């Protein structure tokens, strides 16, 4: 697994990160772990995934900006891979 530069990027006012995997099963497993974290945090990212990748987009729609909730969830998502 690797990521694009291992950093979250700011794109169109949102936090975005792409994660790459060796196959679909690894992508799906990662997405399911992100889903569990999101449920616990009560904060849900937009997720796109497929064979060998997952892209996470974080943004607080209710505040119309990136908030501490987004940064905390980003940090938690990064810990999945440690």
Secondary structure, DSSP 4 states (H G I P E B T S, - for coil): -EESTTS-EEETTEEEEEEE-SSHHHHHHHHHHHHHHHHHHT---EEEEETTEEEEEE-BTTTTB--HHHHHHHHHHHHHT-
